[in-house]
């Protein structure tokens, strides 16, 4: 895989291609989860934007929804690709 510059990771498909991760933290009930990017691409499509305001429209906290609390009080964290997942990418000298 060749990295394209400037590097843009604004859709789930690009996130999957880059091999990076995504997690979500509920600010209401303090639960957290690592999201399966490949599964999100399967369900929502590779062109689904993956910025905070885009994801909060399609992801919610099941625990808070069941309890009648604010279920979209979420914080998303991007995770960088670890060295074993970079697939041929090397840093600039």
C-alpha positions in Angstrom: 0.0 0.0 0.0 1.3 3.4 -0.9 0.4 6.3 1.3 -1.0 9.3 -0.5 -0.2 12.8 0.6 -1.7 14.9 2.0 -3.0 12.1 4.2 -6.8 12.4 4.6 -8.8 10.0 6.8 -12.3 11.5 6.6 -14.4 8.4 5.7 -14.6 5.0 7.2 -13.3 3.5 4.0 -10.1 5.6 4.2 -9.8 4.7 7.9 -10.0 1.0 7.0 -7.5 1.4 4.2 -5.0 3.2 6.5 -5.4 0.5 9.1 -6.2 2.9 11.9 -8.6 2.4 14.7 -11.5 4.2 16.4 -13.0 4.0 19.9 -15.9 5.7 21.6 -16.4 6.9 25.2 -19.8 7.7 26.6 -19.5 10.9 28.7 -22.8 10.1 30.4 -22.3 6.6 31.8 -18.5 6.4 31.3 -18.6 3.2 29.2 -16.0 2.8 26.4 -15.7 0.5 23.4 -13.2 -0.1 20.6 -15.2 0.1 17.3 -14.7 -2.5 14.6 -14.0 -0.2 11.6 -14.4 -3.1 9.0 -17.9 -3.8 10.5 -18.8 -0.1 10.4 -17.8 0.0 6.7 -19.9 -3.1 6.0 -22.9 -1.6 7.8 -22.6 2.1 6.9 -20.5 2.0 3.7 -17.0 3.1 2.9 -18.1 6.7 2.1 -19.6 7.3 5.6 -17.8 10.3 7.0 -16.0 9.6 10.2 -15.6 12.9 11.9 -17.3 13.4 15.3 -20.4 15.2 14.1 -20.9 12.5 11.4 -20.4 9.6 13.7 -22.6 10.9 16.5 -25.6 10.8 14.1 -25.2 7.0 13.6 -23.7 5.7 16.8 -25.3 5.9 20.2 -24.8 4.4 23.7 -27.1 1.4 24.1 -26.9 1.5 27.9 -27.9 5.1 28.1 -30.7 4.7 25.5 -32.2 1.9 27.5 -32.1 4.0 30.6 -33.7 7.0 29.0 -30.5 9.1 29.3 -28.7 11.2 26.7 -27.4 8.5 24.4 -25.3 10.7 22.0 -23.0 12.4 24.6 -20.0 10.6 23.0 -16.3 11.2 22.5 -14.5 9.5 19.7 -10.8 8.8 19.6 -8.7 7.9 16.6 -5.9 5.4 17.0 -2.8 5.5 14.9 -1.6 2.5 12.9 0.8 0.4 14.9 4.1 -0.5 13.2 2.8 -4.1 12.4 -0.2 -2.6 10.7 1.6 0.0 8.5 2.0 -2.4 5.6 5.0 -1.0 4.0 4.8 2.6 5.2 8.1 4.0 6.3 8.6 7.5 7.9 10.5 10.2 5.9 14.3 10.2 6.6 
